[in-house]
Amino acid sequence: MNFFSKLSYIYVFLCVTTVYTASGADRISVVRDVQYLEATRSEKLDIYMPADLSVSNMHPGFVCIHGGGWMNLSKSEGRSVEICTTLAKAGFVALSIDYKMGPGSWPTDLYDCKNAVRFLKSHAKEYNVDPSKIAVGGGSAGGHLALMVGFTAGEDQFEPADSVNLYPSISSNVQAVIDMYGPSSVCITNKTHANLPYDEREAKIAERLAVFGATSDQSDVLRLASPINYISEKSPPVLILHGSIDPNVELAQSINLSEKLKQYNVPYQLVIVKGAGHSFDFETWKQKPLINDLRPLALGFLTKYLKL
């Protein structure tokens, strides 16, 4: 499918729109701070899309979930901006979202991510999005939440309650997941943050317990919040990207995830990014180019499994 068709266009302006100008198909537009949760919530989302939305060709969608240990960062982090910009240039309508963070944020943070998927589907006609071709992805904590979105669609305990479900007739299911070094299990073991100095490791573990409302490192809530426990034959395909020298999320998390996906015959790709640590995007780590540009890989994966 050619997402750069120039037959005709529509423009959508929900609030202040910034247009990044480049040559030809690289032009994109960004609509910022769109309300997608209850009016009382401060979290919003940004919409990245081709500057000229094609009427004749429906666009695939993508929901990008930022990282930050479930505690900080935002939809404006550099990683999310780079990912959404890459996808918008390729013809996607991509959302970069804020969600509930901090102590006690689980499982509201997951509900928020699912409501972002529902928002995109509910506005499919407005943005000319194909609601049957939507993927979700994110880095670190965002990778964890993306996996949970992908693996728990329709699971009652992980769906927003009626009182906070803003899109009750719309499913949160997605057709593909991009997991960038996200914890496939949030259970705490002797390997969790093992490469960090002792004080920093203890602080990270304390933060995790607080986010999930866990009373100890053996709490059942950590097992229940671990996406690896929800893989089934119906799970969507997953692209797993993990740095070879990641000190924050152990590489074994992604290896274990790939093995479980293989066990259930779920399509996946595991790519270990040589020389990269934590928090890389499709192009860079610590503001330096990756050994291999990941954009063709990510776009190829989405093209294959969204059937573009």
C-alpha positions in Angstrom: 0.0 0.0 0.0 1.3 3.5 -0.9 0.9 5.8 2.0 2.3 8.8 0.1 -0.5 9.0 -2.4 -1.1 12.6 -3.5 -4.6 12.2 -4.9 -6.4 14.3 -2.2 -5.9 15.4 1.3 -7.8 16.4 4.5 -6.4 18.4 7.4 -7.5 17.9 11.0 -6.9 20.7 13.5 -7.9 19.9 17.1 -5.7 22.4 18.8 -2.4 24.1 18.0 -0.7 22.3 15.2 3.0 22.3 14.4 4.1 21.3 10.9 7.6 20.0 10.5 8.5 20.8 6.9 10.8 18.6 4.8 10.8 17.5 1.3 8.0 15.5 -0.3 6.6 12.6 1.8 8.7 13.6 4.8 6.4 16.4 5.8 4.4 15.7 9.0 2.1 17.5 11.3 1.8 17.3 15.1 -1.4 18.1 17.0 -0.4 18.6 20.7 -2.2 18.1 24.0 -5.3 16.4 22.9 -7.6 15.3 25.7 -8.3 11.5 25.6 -9.1 10.7 29.2 -11.7 12.1 31.6 -11.9 15.9 31.7 -10.5 15.9 35.2 -7.3 14.1 34.1 -4.2 16.2 33.1 -2.7 13.5 30.9 -3.0 14.2 27.2 -1.6 12.9 23.9 0.1 14.2 20.8 -0.9 13.1 17.3 1.9 12.7 14.7 0.7 12.2 11.1 1.6 12.9 7.5 0.9 16.6 6.8 -1.3 15.5 4.0 -3.7 12.8 5.1 -4.6 10.7 2.1 -8.4 10.2 1.7 -7.9 7.4 -0.8 -5.6 5.2 1.3 -6.4 4.4 5.0 -3.4 4.9 7.3 -2.1 2.4 9.9 -2.1 3.6 13.5 0.5 3.4 16.3 0.3 4.2 20.0 3.7 5.0 21.6 4.1 4.7 25.3 7.0 6.5 26.9 9.4 5.1 29.5 10.7 6.4 32.8 10.3 3.5 35.2 6.5 4.2 35.5 7.6 7.3 37.5 8.7 10.1 35.2 9.3 11.4 31.7 6.5 12.3 29.3 5.1 12.1 25.8 7.6 14.7 24.8 10.7 12.5 25.6 13.2 12.3 22.8 12.7 8.6 22.2 8.9 8.9 21.6 9.4 12.0 19.4 11.9 10.1 17.2 9.7 7.0 17.0 6.5 8.9 16.2 8.2 11.2 13.7 9.7 8.1 11.9 6.3 6.5 11.7 4.4 9.6 10.6 6.9 10.1 7.7 6.1 6.5 6.7 2.4 7.2 6.6 1.3 6.2 10.1 -1.0 8.2 12.4 1.0 7.8 15.7 0.0 8.8 19.2 2.5 9.7 21.9 0.7 9.5 25.2 1.0 10.6 28.8 -0.5 8.3 31.4 -0.8 8.0 35.2 2.6 7.6 36.9 4.1 7.3 40.3 3.2 5.3 43.4 -0.1 3.5 43.1 -0.4 4.2 39.4 -1.0 0.5 38.5 -3.3 -0.5 36.9 -4.6 2.9 35.9 -1.6 3.4 33.7 -2.5 0.3 31.7 -6.1 1.5 31.5 -4.8 4.8 30.1 -2.8 3.0 27.4 -5.8 0.9 26.4 -8.0 4.0 26.2 -5.4 5.6 23.9 -5.9 2.6 21.5 -9.6 3.1 21.8 -9.3 6.9 21.2 -7.4 6.2 18.0 -10.1 3.7 16.8 -12.9 6.0 17.8 -11.4 8.8 15.7 -10.5 6.5 12.8 -12.7 8.3 10.3 -11.4 11.7 11.4 -7.8 10.7 10.8 -8.5 8.2 8.0 -7.0 5.4 10.1 -7.7 1.7 9.5 -8.8 0.4 12.9 -7.8 -3.1 12.0 -4.2 -2.1 11.5 -3.0 -0.6 14.8 0.2 -1.4 16.7 1.5 -0.3 20.1 5.0 0.1 21.3 7.3 1.7 23.8 10.6 1.6 25.6 11.4 0.3 29.1 8.3 0.9 31.3 6.6 1.8 28.1 7.6 -1.6 26.6 6.1 -3.3 29.6 2.8 -1.5 29.2 2.8 -2.1 25.4 3.2 -5.8 26.0 0.4 -5.7 28.6 -1.9 -3.9 26.1 -1.0 -6.5 23.4 -1.4 -9.6 25.6 -4.4 -8.8 27.8 -7.0 -7.4 25.4 -10.5 -8.5 26.6 -9.1 -9.6 30.0 -11.7 -8.2 32.4 -9.3 -7.5 35.2 -7.2 -5.4 32.9 -9.9 -3.4 31.2 -11.1 0.0 32.5 -14.2 -0.2 34.7 -17.4 1.1 33.3 -17.0 4.4 35.3 -13.7 5.2 33.5 -14.2 3.4 30.2 -14.6 6.3 27.8 -15.0 4.0 24.8 -17.2 1.1 26.0 -18.0 -0.3 22.6 -14.5 -0.2 21.2 -11.9 -3.0 21.7 -8.3 -2.3 22.8 -6.9 -5.2 20.8 -3.9 -4.4 18.5 -2.3 -6.3 15.7 1.4 -5.9 16.6 3.7 -4.8 19.4 7.1 -3.2 19.4 8.8 -3.9 22.8 12.0 -1.9 23.3 13.9 -3.4 26.4 10.7 -3.6 28.5 10.5 -5.9 31.5 8.5 -8.9 30.4 8.3 -9.7 34.2 8.2 -7.1 36.9 8.8 -9.7 39.6 11.9 -8.9 41.6 14.8 -11.4 41.7 18.5 -11.2 42.5 19.0 -10.2 38.9 16.7 -7.1 39.0 18.9 -4.0 38.5 21.8 -6.2 39.5 24.3 -4.1 37.5 23.4 -0.9 39.4 25.2 0.3 42.6 23.5 -1.0 45.7 21.8 2.2 46.9 20.5 2.9 43.4 19.3 -0.7 43.0 17.4 -0.5 46.3 15.8 2.8 45.3 14.7 1.4 42.0 13.2 -1.7 43.7 11.4 0.5 46.2 9.9 2.6 43.4 8.7 -0.5 41.6 7.0 -1.8 44.7 5.3 1.5 45.2 4.1 1.8 41.6 2.4 -1.6 41.7 1.2 -1.3 45.2 3.2 -4.4 46.2 3.9 -5.0 49.9 7.0 -7.1 49.3 9.2 -8.4 46.5 7.2 -11.6 46.7 3.8 -9.9 46.3 1.4 -11.6 43.9 0.6 -8.3 42.2 4.0 -8.3 40.6 3.3 -11.7 39.0 -0.2 -10.5 37.9 1.4 -7.4 36.3 3.9 -9.4 34.3 3.1 -9.6 30.6 5.0 -12.9 30.1 2.2 -14.6 32.0 -0.5 -13.7 29.5 1.0 -15.0 26.2 -1.3 -17.3 24.3 -1.7 -18.5 20.7 -3.8 -15.4 20.1 -1.1 -12.9 21.1 -0.1 -10.4 18.5 3.3 -10.5 16.8 6.1 -8.9 18.8 9.3 -7.1 17.7 11.8 -7.2 20.7 14.7 -4.8 20.7 17.2 -4.9 23.5 20.7 -3.5 23.9 23.6 -5.8 24.5 24.9 -3.8 27.4 21.7 -2.7 29.0 22.3 -2.1 32.8 18.7 -1.3 33.7 16.7 -4.2 32.3 18.5 -7.5 32.0 18.8 -9.0 28.5 17.3 -12.2 29.9 14.0 -10.5 30.2 13.8 -10.3 26.4 15.3 -13.7 25.8 12.7 -15.3 28.2 9.9 -13.4 26.4 11.1 -14.6 23.0 11.2 -18.2 24.3 7.7 -18.0 25.6 6.4 -16.5 22.4 8.1 -19.3 20.5 6.4 -21.9 22.8 3.0 -20.5 21.8 3.9 -20.1 18.1 3.5 -16.3 18.2 5.5 -14.6 15.5 8.3 -12.6 16.9 11.7 -11.1 16.2 14.4 -10.7 18.8 17.1 -8.2 17.9 20.0 -7.7 20.3 21.4 -4.2 19.5 25.1 -4.5 19.7 26.9 -1.8 21.7 23.7 -0.2 23.0 22.6 0.2 26.6 19.2 1.5 27.8 16.9 4.1 26.3 17.9 4.0 22.7 15.5 4.9 19.9 15.4 3.7 16.3 18.5 5.7 15.4 20.6 6.7 18.4 21.8 5.9 21.9 23.2 8.7 24.0 22.9 11.0 21.0 25.2 8.8 18.9 24.1 6.7 15.9 23.5 3.0 16.5 25.7 0.6 14.7 22.6 -0.3 12.6 19.7 2.0 11.9 16.6 0.3 13.3 14.0 2.2 11.2 14.0 -0.2 8.3 13.6 -3.1 10.7 10.7 -1.6 12.6 8.9 -0.5 9.5 9.5 -3.9 7.8 8.0 -5.6 10.9 5.0 -3.3 10.9 4.5 -3.7 7.2 4.5 -7.5 7.4 2.2 -7.9 10.4 -0.2 -5.0 9.8 -0.4 -6.3 6.2 0.3 -2.9 4.7 
